[in-house]
Amino acid sequence: SLADRAKTLPNVRFLAKRLTDQELADLHEAADAALLPYRRITGSGALLTAWTLGRGAVAADLPYFRELVAADPAAGELFPVGSADGLVDAVDRFLSAPVDDRHAAARRAAA
């Protein structure tokens, strides 16, 4: 199971519970980016939540995310749906920008 696999990784914590608003905010504060590796989506509050909390996102290149990220490309990176290598490359590209610039872009996108 996913929980068992996560136990073998020192930098992964598996939280199998509903998060409070404060826990969600705290996790975003501790993160460099939100990862949104969806395979299909027509709408979601996850990207706007990340941006509102000042974190950019690395998201699957789906029409919904593509449209939102296009408004401020510094607030996110896209990768091919289902591509683990693409996800890694997109994370690398996203994290290559200065952290303050990424956070500011996320807040602009949320506004």
Backbone as XML, in Angstrom:
<?xml version="1.0"?>
<chain id="A" units="angstrom">
  <residue number="1" name="SER">
    <atom name="N" x="0.839" y="-1.190" z="0.000"/>
    <atom name="CA" x="0.000" y="0.000" z="0.000"/>
    <atom name="C" x="0.877" y="1.244" z="0.000"/>
  </residue>
  <residue number="2" name="LEU">
    <atom name="N" x="0.265" y="2.346" z="-0.319"/>
    <atom name="CA" x="0.989" y="3.616" z="-0.348"/>
    <atom name="C" x="1.555" y="3.969" z="1.019"/>
  </residue>
  <residue number="3" name="ALA">
    <atom name="N" x="0.785" y="3.736" z="2.062"/>
    <atom name="CA" x="1.252" y="4.030" z="3.421"/>
    <atom name="C" x="2.488" y="3.207" z="3.760"/>
  </residue>
  <residue number="4" name="ASP">
    <atom name="N" x="2.515" y="1.953" z="3.383"/>
    <atom name="CA" x="3.673" y="1.096" z="3.659"/>
    <atom name="C" x="4.898" y="1.569" z="2.882"/>
  </residue>
  <residue number="5" name="ARG">
    <atom name="N" x="4.713" y="1.959" z="1.636"/>
    <atom name="CA" x="5.835" y="2.469" z="0.831"/>
    <atom name="C" x="6.376" y="3.757" z="1.419"/>
  </residue>
  <residue number="6" name="ALA">
    <atom name="N" x="5.490" y="4.626" z="1.899"/>
    <atom name="CA" x="5.922" y="5.896" z="2.473"/>
    <atom name="C" x="6.794" y="5.687" z="3.709"/>
  </residue>
  <residue number="7" name="LYS">
    <atom name="N" x="6.524" y="4.635" z="4.475"/>
    <atom name="CA" x="7.311" y="4.345" z="5.683"/>
    <atom name="C" x="8.772" y="4.074" z="5.374"/>
  </residue>
  <residue number="8" name="THR">
    <atom name="N" x="9.068" y="3.649" z="4.155"/>
    <atom name="CA" x="10.446" y="3.324" z="3.788"/>
    <atom name="C" x="11.236" y="4.553" z="3.334"/>
  </residue>
  <residue number="9" name="LEU">
    <atom name="N" x="10.573" y="5.683" z="3.215"/>
    <atom name="CA" x="11.226" y="6.896" z="2.724"/>
    <atom name="C" x="11.386" y="7.897" z="3.860"/>
  </residue>
  <residue number="10" name="PRO">
    <atom name="N" x="12.605" y="8.319" z="4.142"/>
    <atom name="CA" x="12.819" y="9.214" z="5.276"/>
    <atom name="C" x="12.225" y="10.614" z="5.104"/>
  </residue>
  <residue number="11" name="ASN">
    <atom name="N" x="11.973" y="11.021" z="3.875"/>
    <atom name="CA" x="11.474" y="12.379" z="3.628"/>
    <atom name="C" x="10.000" y="12.410" z="3.239"/>
  </residue>
  <residue number="12" name="VAL">
    <atom name="N" x="9.260" y="11.341" z="3.535"/>
    <atom name="CA" x="7.837" y="11.267" z="3.195"/>
    <atom name="C" x="7.037" y="10.955" z="4.447"/>
  </residue>
  <residue number="13" name="ARG">
    <atom name="N" x="5.967" y="11.689" z="4.620"/>
    <atom name="CA" x="5.011" y="11.405" z="5.697"/>
    <atom name="C" x="3.653" y="11.204" z="5.058"/>
  </residue>
  <residue number="14" name="PHE">
    <atom name="N" x="3.025" y="10.097" z="5.356"/>
    <atom name="CA" x="1.718" y="9.762" z="4.806"/>
    <atom name="C" x="0.664" y="10.124" z="5.846"/>
  </residue>
  <residue number="15" name="LEU">
    <atom name="N" x="-0.215" y="11.037" z="5.510"/>
    <atom name="CA" x="-1.264" y="11.477" z="6.424"/>
    <atom name="C" x="-2.604" y="10.988" z="5.892"/>
  </residue>
  <residue number="16" name="ALA">
    <atom name="N" x="-3.114" y="9.946" z="6.487"/>
    <atom name="CA" x="-4.381" y="9.361" z="6.039"/>
    <atom name="C" x="-5.497" y="9.871" z="6.935"/>
  </residue>
  <residue number="17" name="LYS">
    <atom name="N" x="-5.731" y="11.166" z="6.829"/>
    <atom name="CA" x="-6.790" y="11.771" z="7.635"/>
    <atom name="C" x="-7.233" y="13.061" z="6.974"/>
  </residue>
  <residue number="18" name="ARG">
    <atom name="N" x="-8.366" y="13.535" z="7.381"/>
    <atom name="CA" x="-8.867" y="14.828" z="6.917"/>
    <atom name="C" x="-8.093" y="15.905" z="7.667"/>
  </residue>
  <residue number="19" name="LEU">
    <atom name="N" x="-7.522" y="16.840" z="6.937"/>
    <atom name="CA" x="-6.729" y="17.897" z="7.553"/>
    <atom name="C" x="-7.605" y="19.057" z="7.989"/>
  </residue>
  <residue number="20" name="THR">
    <atom name="N" x="-7.251" y="19.651" z="9.105"/>
    <atom name="CA" x="-7.907" y="20.889" z="9.493"/>
    <atom name="C" x="-7.384" y="22.005" z="8.601"/>
  </residue>
  <residue number="21" name="ASP">
    <atom name="N" x="-8.065" y="23.125" z="8.583"/>
    <atom name="CA" x="-7.591" y="24.270" z="7.800"/>
    <atom name="C" x="-6.195" y="24.683" z="8.258"/>
  </residue>
  <residue number="22" name="GLN">
    <atom name="N" x="-5.950" y="24.666" z="9.548"/>
    <atom name="CA" x="-4.645" y="25.062" z="10.069"/>
    <atom name="C" x="-3.558" y="24.073" z="9.660"/>
  </residue>
  <residue number="23" name="GLU">
    <atom name="N" x="-3.858" y="22.779" z="9.708"/>
    <atom name="CA" x="-2.877" y="21.776" z="9.277"/>
    <atom name="C" x="-2.539" y="21.948" z="7.797"/>
  </residue>
  <residue number="24" name="LEU">
    <atom name="N" x="-3.549" y="22.213" z="6.994"/>
    <atom name="CA" x="-3.315" y="22.423" z="5.566"/>
    <atom name="C" x="-2.429" y="23.649" z="5.347"/>
  </residue>
  <residue number="25" name="ALA">
    <atom name="N" x="-2.716" y="24.726" z="6.045"/>
    <atom name="CA" x="-1.904" y="25.940" z="5.928"/>
    <atom name="C" x="-0.477" y="25.687" z="6.401"/>
  </residue>
  <residue number="26" name="ASP">
    <atom name="N" x="-0.318" y="24.964" z="7.493"/>
    <atom name="CA" x="1.018" y="24.655" z="8.010"/>
    <atom name="C" x="1.822" y="23.816" z="7.026"/>
  </residue>
  <residue number="27" name="LEU">
    <atom name="N" x="1.179" y="22.840" z="6.400"/>
    <atom name="CA" x="1.887" y="22.002" z="5.428"/>
    <atom name="C" x="2.313" y="22.812" z="4.210"/>
  </residue>
  <residue number="28" name="HIS">
    <atom name="N" x="1.470" y="23.698" z="3.747"/>
    <atom name="CA" x="1.857" y="24.551" z="2.622"/>
    <atom name="C" x="3.014" y="25.474" z="3.023"/>
  </residue>
  <residue number="29" name="GLU">
    <atom name="N" x="2.971" y="25.990" z="4.228"/>
    <atom name="CA" x="4.051" y="26.864" z="4.704"/>
    <atom name="C" x="5.387" y="26.129" z="4.699"/>
  </residue>
  <residue number="30" name="ALA">
    <atom name="N" x="5.372" y="24.847" z="5.007"/>
    <atom name="CA" x="6.598" y="24.054" z="5.063"/>
    <atom name="C" x="7.044" y="23.561" z="3.686"/>
  </residue>
  <residue number="31" name="ALA">
    <atom name="N" x="6.197" y="23.693" z="2.689"/>
    <atom name="CA" x="6.474" y="23.138" z="1.358"/>
    <atom name="C" x="7.129" y="24.157" z="0.436"/>
  </residue>
  <residue number="32" name="ASP">
    <atom name="N" x="7.828" y="23.645" z="-0.567"/>
    <atom name="CA" x="8.382" y="24.493" z="-1.624"/>
    <atom name="C" x="7.378" y="24.681" z="-2.751"/>
  </residue>
  <residue number="33" name="ALA">
    <atom name="N" x="6.487" y="23.714" z="-2.912"/>
    <atom name="CA" x="5.487" y="23.758" z="-3.984"/>
    <atom name="C" x="4.421" y="22.707" z="-3.704"/>
  </residue>
  <residue number="34" name="ALA">
    <atom name="N" x="3.276" y="22.907" z="-4.315"/>
    <atom name="CA" x="2.231" y="21.883" z="-4.299"/>
    <atom name="C" x="2.419" y="21.034" z="-5.549"/>
  </residue>
  <residue number="35" name="LEU">
    <atom name="N" x="2.338" y="19.724" z="-5.399"/>
    <atom name="CA" x="2.429" y="18.820" z="-6.548"/>
    <atom name="C" x="1.032" y="18.318" z="-6.860"/>
  </residue>
  <residue number="36" name="LEU">
    <atom name="N" x="0.618" y="18.510" z="-8.110"/>
    <atom name="CA" x="-0.740" y="18.159" z="-8.530"/>
    <atom name="C" x="-0.663" y="17.218" z="-9.734"/>
  </residue>
  <residue number="37" name="PRO">
    <atom name="N" x="-0.325" y="15.938" z="-9.490"/>
    <atom name="CA" x="-0.124" y="14.991" z="-10.595"/>
    <atom name="C" x="-1.406" y="14.283" z="-11.040"/>
  </residue>
  <residue number="38" name="TYR">
    <atom name="N" x="-2.454" y="15.042" z="-11.228"/>
    <atom name="CA" x="-3.735" y="14.471" z="-11.657"/>
    <atom name="C" x="-3.613" y="13.827" z="-13.033"/>
  </residue>
  <residue number="39" name="ARG">
    <atom name="N" x="-4.436" y="12.818" z="-13.268"/>
    <atom name="CA" x="-4.539" y="12.205" z="-14.596"/>
    <atom name="C" x="-5.718" y="12.797" z="-15.366"/>
  </residue>
  <residue number="40" name="ARG">
    <atom name="N" x="-6.769" y="13.197" z="-14.626"/>
    <atom name="CA" x="-7.959" y="13.827" z="-15.203"/>
    <atom name="C" x="-8.458" y="14.851" z="-14.192"/>
  </residue>
  <residue number="41" name="ILE">
    <atom name="N" x="-9.005" y="15.941" z="-14.723"/>
    <atom name="CA" x="-9.596" y="16.947" z="-13.838"/>
    <atom name="C" x="-10.403" y="17.926" z="-14.666"/>
  </residue>
  <residue number="42" name="THR">
    <atom name="N" x="-11.486" y="18.378" z="-14.118"/>
    <atom name="CA" x="-12.264" y="19.430" z="-14.785"/>
    <atom name="C" x="-12.306" y="20.682" z="-13.921"/>
  </residue>
  <residue number="43" name="GLY">
    <atom name="N" x="-11.939" y="20.558" z="-12.665"/>
    <atom name="CA" x="-11.900" y="21.693" z="-11.754"/>
    <atom name="C" x="-11.394" y="21.229" z="-10.412"/>
  </residue>
  <residue number="44" name="SER">
    <atom name="N" x="-10.790" y="22.140" z="-9.658"/>
    <atom name="CA" x="-10.241" y="21.786" z="-8.356"/>
    <atom name="C" x="-9.902" y="23.047" z="-7.598"/>
  </residue>
  <residue number="45" name="GLY">
    <atom name="N" x="-10.010" y="22.985" z="-6.301"/>
    <atom name="CA" x="-9.589" y="24.099" z="-5.462"/>
    <atom name="C" x="-8.154" y="23.963" z="-5.002"/>
  </residue>
  <residue number="46" name="ALA">
    <atom name="N" x="-7.489" y="22.842" z="-5.335"/>
    <atom name="CA" x="-6.140" y="22.594" z="-4.833"/>
    <atom name="C" x="-5.135" y="23.638" z="-5.326"/>
  </residue>
  <residue number="47" name="LEU">
    <atom name="N" x="-5.202" y="24.002" z="-6.588"/>
    <atom name="CA" x="-4.261" y="24.976" z="-7.124"/>
    <atom name="C" x="-4.502" y="26.347" z="-6.507"/>
  </residue>
  <residue number="48" name="LEU">
    <atom name="N" x="-5.737" y="26.780" z="-6.446"/>
    <atom name="CA" x="-6.032" y="28.079" z="-5.851"/>
    <atom name="C" x="-5.669" y="28.102" z="-4.363"/>
  </residue>
  <residue number="49" name="THR">
    <atom name="N" x="-5.882" y="26.994" z="-3.674"/>
    <atom name="CA" x="-5.485" y="26.918" z="-2.265"/>
    <atom name="C" x="-3.989" y="27.111" z="-2.130"/>
  </residue>
  <residue number="50" name="ALA">
    <atom name="N" x="-3.204" y="26.407" z="-2.932"/>
    <atom name="CA" x="-1.745" y="26.552" z="-2.879"/>
    <atom name="C" x="-1.345" y="27.996" z="-3.154"/>
  </residue>
  <residue number="51" name="TRP">
    <atom name="N" x="-1.902" y="28.577" z="-4.207"/>
    <atom name="CA" x="-1.558" y="29.957" z="-4.540"/>
    <atom name="C" x="-1.958" y="30.918" z="-3.435"/>
  </residue>
  <residue number="52" name="THR">
    <atom name="N" x="-3.143" y="30.748" z="-2.889"/>
    <atom name="CA" x="-3.609" y="31.621" z="-1.818"/>
    <atom name="C" x="-2.684" y="31.543" z="-0.611"/>
  </residue>
  <residue number="53" name="LEU">
    <atom name="N" x="-2.126" y="30.361" z="-0.373"/>
    <atom name="CA" x="-1.204" y="30.172" z="0.744"/>
    <atom name="C" x="0.238" y="30.484" z="0.347"/>
  </residue>
  <residue number="54" name="GLY">
    <atom name="N" x="0.421" y="31.068" z="-0.819"/>
    <atom name="CA" x="1.731" y="31.563" z="-1.234"/>
    <atom name="C" x="2.670" y="30.520" z="-1.793"/>
  </residue>
  <residue number="55" name="ARG">
    <atom name="N" x="2.143" y="29.423" z="-2.276"/>
    <atom name="CA" x="2.988" y="28.387" z="-2.852"/>
    <atom name="C" x="2.575" y="28.115" z="-4.289"/>
  </residue>
  <residue number="56" name="GLY">
    <atom name="N" x="3.580" y="28.050" z="-5.143"/>
    <atom name="CA" x="3.333" y="27.700" z="-6.525"/>
    <atom name="C" x="3.054" y="26.216" z="-6.638"/>
  </residue>
  <residue number="57" name="ALA">
    <atom name="N" x="2.845" y="25.771" z="-7.867"/>
    <atom name="CA" x="2.476" y="24.373" z="-8.066"/>
    <atom name="C" x="3.163" y="23.790" z="-9.285"/>
  </residue>
  <residue number="58" name="VAL">
    <atom name="N" x="3.388" y="22.509" z="-9.212"/>
    <atom name="CA" x="3.820" y="21.715" z="-10.352"/>
    <atom name="C" x="2.637" y="20.797" z="-10.640"/>
  </residue>
  <residue number="59" name="ALA">
    <atom name="N" x="2.048" y="20.975" z="-11.814"/>
    <atom name="CA" x="0.782" y="20.308" z="-12.112"/>
    <atom name="C" x="0.837" y="19.581" z="-13.450"/>
  </residue>
  <residue number="60" name="ALA">
    <atom name="N" x="0.001" y="18.559" z="-13.560"/>
    <atom name="CA" x="-0.142" y="17.834" z="-14.819"/>
    <atom name="C" x="-0.673" y="18.792" z="-15.888"/>
  </residue>
  <residue number="61" name="ASP">
    <atom name="N" x="-0.188" y="18.618" z="-17.092"/>
    <atom name="CA" x="-0.573" y="19.491" z="-18.203"/>
    <atom name="C" x="-1.962" y="19.103" z="-18.711"/>
  </residue>
  <residue number="62" name="LEU">
    <atom name="N" x="-2.948" y="19.500" z="-17.936"/>
    <atom name="CA" x="-4.358" y="19.309" z="-18.270"/>
    <atom name="C" x="-4.973" y="20.674" z="-18.562"/>
  </residue>
  <residue number="63" name="PRO">
    <atom name="N" x="-6.005" y="20.725" z="-19.392"/>
    <atom name="CA" x="-6.566" y="22.025" z="-19.779"/>
    <atom name="C" x="-6.867" y="22.959" z="-18.601"/>
  </residue>
  <residue number="64" name="TYR">
    <atom name="N" x="-7.432" y="22.429" z="-17.531"/>
    <atom name="CA" x="-7.785" y="23.270" z="-16.378"/>
    <atom name="C" x="-6.550" y="23.948" z="-15.800"/>
  </residue>
  <residue number="65" name="PHE">
    <atom name="N" x="-5.502" y="23.172" z="-15.533"/>
    <atom name="CA" x="-4.273" y="23.743" z="-14.964"/>
    <atom name="C" x="-3.566" y="24.631" z="-15.982"/>
  </residue>
  <residue number="66" name="ARG">
    <atom name="N" x="-3.541" y="24.204" z="-17.249"/>
    <atom name="CA" x="-2.869" y="24.979" z="-18.292"/>
    <atom name="C" x="-3.455" y="26.384" z="-18.383"/>
  </residue>
  <residue number="67" name="GLU">
    <atom name="N" x="-4.780" y="26.470" z="-18.345"/>
    <atom name="CA" x="-5.440" y="27.771" z="-18.440"/>
    <atom name="C" x="-5.077" y="28.662" z="-17.256"/>
  </residue>
  <residue number="68" name="LEU">
    <atom name="N" x="-5.076" y="28.116" z="-16.055"/>
    <atom name="CA" x="-4.780" y="28.928" z="-14.875"/>
    <atom name="C" x="-3.314" y="29.337" z="-14.809"/>
  </residue>
  <residue number="69" name="VAL">
    <atom name="N" x="-2.414" y="28.418" z="-15.101"/>
    <atom name="CA" x="-0.980" y="28.722" z="-15.029"/>
    <atom name="C" x="-0.582" y="29.724" z="-16.114"/>
  </residue>
  <residue number="70" name="ALA">
    <atom name="N" x="-1.280" y="29.723" z="-17.235"/>
    <atom name="CA" x="-0.954" y="30.653" z="-18.322"/>
    <atom name="C" x="-1.063" y="32.108" z="-17.875"/>
  </residue>
  <residue number="71" name="ALA">
    <atom name="N" x="-1.918" y="32.389" z="-16.911"/>
    <atom name="CA" x="-2.096" y="33.766" z="-16.440"/>
    <atom name="C" x="-0.844" y="34.302" z="-15.744"/>
  </residue>
  <residue number="72" name="ASP">
    <atom name="N" x="-0.070" y="33.443" z="-15.103"/>
    <atom name="CA" x="1.194" y="33.837" z="-14.464"/>
    <atom name="C" x="2.097" y="32.616" z="-14.418"/>
  </residue>
  <residue number="73" name="PRO">
    <atom name="N" x="2.827" y="32.356" z="-15.505"/>
    <atom name="CA" x="3.641" y="31.148" z="-15.598"/>
    <atom name="C" x="4.670" y="30.980" z="-14.482"/>
  </residue>
  <residue number="74" name="ALA">
    <atom name="N" x="5.072" y="32.050" z="-13.828"/>
    <atom name="CA" x="6.024" y="31.927" z="-12.723"/>
    <atom name="C" x="5.394" y="31.259" z="-11.501"/>
  </residue>
  <residue number="75" name="ALA">
    <atom name="N" x="4.060" y="31.140" z="-11.492"/>
    <atom name="CA" x="3.362" y="30.539" z="-10.349"/>
    <atom name="C" x="3.234" y="29.030" z="-10.465"/>
  </residue>
  <residue number="76" name="GLY">
    <atom name="N" x="3.698" y="28.459" z="-11.579"/>
    <atom name="CA" x="3.579" y="27.017" z="-11.714"/>
    <atom name="C" x="4.319" y="26.478" z="-12.919"/>
  </residue>
  <residue number="77" name="GLU">
    <atom name="N" x="4.540" y="25.200" z="-12.901"/>
    <atom name="CA" x="5.143" y="24.453" z="-14.007"/>
    <atom name="C" x="4.213" y="23.312" z="-14.351"/>
  </residue>
  <residue number="78" name="LEU">
    <atom name="N" x="4.164" y="22.973" z="-15.619"/>
    <atom name="CA" x="3.342" y="21.854" z="-16.076"/>
    <atom name="C" x="4.243" y="20.726" z="-16.562"/>
  </residue>
  <residue number="79" name="PHE">
    <atom name="N" x="3.723" y="19.503" z="-16.487"/>
    <atom name="CA" x="4.454" y="18.343" z="-16.980"/>
    <atom name="C" x="3.471" y="17.409" z="-17.676"/>
  </residue>
  <residue number="80" name="PRO">
    <atom name="N" x="3.948" y="16.572" z="-18.587"/>
    <atom name="CA" x="3.046" y="15.664" z="-19.303"/>
    <atom name="C" x="2.317" y="14.721" z="-18.339"/>
  </residue>
  <residue number="81" name="VAL">
    <atom name="N" x="1.039" y="14.569" z="-18.552"/>
    <atom name="CA" x="0.212" y="13.704" z="-17.713"/>
    <atom name="C" x="0.813" y="12.301" z="-17.657"/>
  </residue>
  <residue number="82" name="GLY">
    <atom name="N" x="0.967" y="11.776" z="-16.448"/>
    <atom name="CA" x="1.440" y="10.416" z="-16.250"/>
    <atom name="C" x="2.934" y="10.220" z="-16.384"/>
  </residue>
  <residue number="83" name="SER">
    <atom name="N" x="3.693" y="11.274" z="-16.596"/>
    <atom name="CA" x="5.139" y="11.148" z="-16.803"/>
    <atom name="C" x="5.906" y="11.451" z="-15.518"/>
  </residue>
  <residue number="84" name="ALA">
    <atom name="N" x="6.453" y="10.406" z="-14.904"/>
    <atom name="CA" x="7.258" y="10.605" z="-13.695"/>
    <atom name="C" x="8.504" y="11.429" z="-14.011"/>
  </residue>
  <residue number="85" name="ASP">
    <atom name="N" x="9.156" y="11.143" z="-15.138"/>
    <atom name="CA" x="10.334" y="11.920" z="-15.526"/>
    <atom name="C" x="9.963" y="13.370" z="-15.798"/>
  </residue>
  <residue number="86" name="GLY">
    <atom name="N" x="8.803" y="13.574" z="-16.419"/>
    <atom name="CA" x="8.335" y="14.937" z="-16.669"/>
    <atom name="C" x="8.068" y="15.682" z="-15.380"/>
  </residue>
  <residue number="87" name="LEU">
    <atom name="N" x="7.530" y="14.976" z="-14.392"/>
    <atom name="CA" x="7.285" y="15.585" z="-13.076"/>
    <atom name="C" x="8.600" y="16.013" z="-12.449"/>
  </residue>
  <residue number="88" name="VAL">
    <atom name="N" x="9.594" y="15.136" z="-12.481"/>
    <atom name="CA" x="10.909" y="15.466" z="-11.920"/>
    <atom name="C" x="11.498" y="16.686" z="-12.619"/>
  </residue>
  <residue number="89" name="ASP">
    <atom name="N" x="11.440" y="16.708" z="-13.947"/>
    <atom name="CA" x="11.975" y="17.843" z="-14.707"/>
    <atom name="C" x="11.235" y="19.137" z="-14.372"/>
  </residue>
  <residue number="90" name="ALA">
    <atom name="N" x="9.915" y="19.059" z="-14.242"/>
    <atom name="CA" x="9.123" y="20.250" z="-13.931"/>
    <atom name="C" x="9.440" y="20.762" z="-12.529"/>
  </residue>
  <residue number="91" name="VAL">
    <atom name="N" x="9.625" y="19.858" z="-11.573"/>
    <atom name="CA" x="10.007" y="20.274" z="-10.220"/>
    <atom name="C" x="11.360" y="20.978" z="-10.274"/>
  </residue>
  <residue number="92" name="ASP">
    <atom name="N" x="12.314" y="20.406" z="-10.999"/>
    <atom name="CA" x="13.633" y="21.035" z="-11.127"/>
    <atom name="C" x="13.527" y="22.434" z="-11.734"/>
  </residue>
  <residue number="93" name="ARG">
    <atom name="N" x="12.734" y="22.569" z="-12.798"/>
    <atom name="CA" x="12.565" y="23.883" z="-13.434"/>
    <atom name="C" x="11.938" y="24.868" z="-12.450"/>
  </residue>
  <residue number="94" name="PHE">
    <atom name="N" x="10.881" y="24.414" z="-11.771"/>
    <atom name="CA" x="10.178" y="25.305" z="-10.855"/>
    <atom name="C" x="11.089" y="25.759" z="-9.716"/>
  </residue>
  <residue number="95" name="LEU">
    <atom name="N" x="11.833" y="24.835" z="-9.149"/>
    <atom name="CA" x="12.684" y="25.181" z="-8.004"/>
    <atom name="C" x="13.932" y="25.950" z="-8.400"/>
  </residue>
  <residue number="96" name="SER">
    <atom name="N" x="14.208" y="26.054" z="-9.690"/>
    <atom name="CA" x="15.377" y="26.830" z="-10.127"/>
    <atom name="C" x="15.131" y="28.332" z="-10.019"/>
  </residue>
  <residue number="97" name="ALA">
    <atom name="N" x="13.885" y="28.756" z="-9.920"/>
    <atom name="CA" x="13.564" y="30.182" z="-9.744"/>
    <atom name="C" x="13.757" y="30.554" z="-8.277"/>
  </residue>
  <residue number="98" name="PRO">
    <atom name="N" x="14.142" y="31.796" z="-8.007"/>
    <atom name="CA" x="14.307" y="32.223" z="-6.619"/>
    <atom name="C" x="13.012" y="32.045" z="-5.810"/>
  </residue>
  <residue number="99" name="VAL">
    <atom name="N" x="13.151" y="31.582" z="-4.599"/>
    <atom name="CA" x="12.001" y="31.253" z="-3.760"/>
    <atom name="C" x="11.070" y="32.447" z="-3.572"/>
  </residue>
  <residue number="100" name="ASP">
    <atom name="N" x="11.612" y="33.624" z="-3.333"/>
    <atom name="CA" x="10.753" y="34.797" z="-3.133"/>
    <atom name="C" x="9.945" y="35.112" z="-4.386"/>
  </residue>
  <residue number="101" name="ASP">
    <atom name="N" x="10.543" y="34.915" z="-5.560"/>
    <atom name="CA" x="9.834" y="35.143" z="-6.820"/>
    <atom name="C" x="8.692" y="34.141" z="-6.987"/>
  </residue>
  <residue number="102" name="ARG">
    <atom name="N" x="8.944" y="32.865" z="-6.629"/>
    <atom name="CA" x="7.899" y="31.841" z="-6.743"/>
    <atom name="C" x="6.725" y="32.160" z="-5.829"/>
  </residue>
  <residue number="103" name="HIS">
    <atom name="N" x="7.019" y="32.529" z="-4.587"/>
    <atom name="CA" x="5.945" y="32.827" z="-3.631"/>
    <atom name="C" x="5.143" y="34.056" z="-4.062"/>
  </residue>
  <residue number="104" name="ALA">
    <atom name="N" x="5.840" y="35.075" z="-4.552"/>
    <atom name="CA" x="5.147" y="36.285" z="-5.012"/>
    <atom name="C" x="4.264" y="35.984" z="-6.217"/>
  </residue>
  <residue number="105" name="ALA">
    <atom name="N" x="4.761" y="35.162" z="-7.130"/>
    <atom name="CA" x="3.968" y="34.787" z="-8.298"/>
    <atom name="C" x="2.713" y="34.033" z="-7.894"/>
  </residue>
  <residue number="106" name="ALA">
    <atom name="N" x="2.839" y="33.147" z="-6.911"/>
    <atom name="CA" x="1.672" y="32.402" z="-6.437"/>
    <atom name="C" x="0.625" y="33.349" z="-5.858"/>
  </residue>
  <residue number="107" name="ARG">
    <atom name="N" x="1.058" y="34.311" z="-5.080"/>
    <atom name="CA" x="0.109" y="35.268" z="-4.494"/>
    <atom name="C" x="-0.543" y="36.123" z="-5.580"/>
  </residue>
  <residue number="108" name="ARG">
    <atom name="N" x="0.226" y="36.524" z="-6.593"/>
    <atom name="CA" x="-0.346" y="37.286" z="-7.720"/>
    <atom name="C" x="-1.405" y="36.450" z="-8.426"/>
  </residue>
  <residue number="109" name="ALA">
    <atom name="N" x="-1.084" y="35.198" z="-8.679"/>
    <atom name="CA" x="-2.017" y="34.311" z="-9.390"/>
    <atom name="C" x="-3.299" y="34.131" z="-8.582"/>
  </residue>
  <residue number="110" name="ALA">
    <atom name="N" x="-3.171" y="34.018" z="-7.267"/>
    <atom name="CA" x="-4.359" y="33.853" z="-6.422"/>
    <atom name="C" x="-5.235" y="35.096" z="-6.465"/>
  </residue>
  <residue number="111" name="ALA">
    <atom name="N" x="-4.601" y="36.242" z="-6.530"/>
    <atom name="CA" x="-5.361" y="37.503" z="-6.546"/>
    <atom name="C" x="-6.113" y="37.638" z="-7.859"/>
  </residue>
</chain>
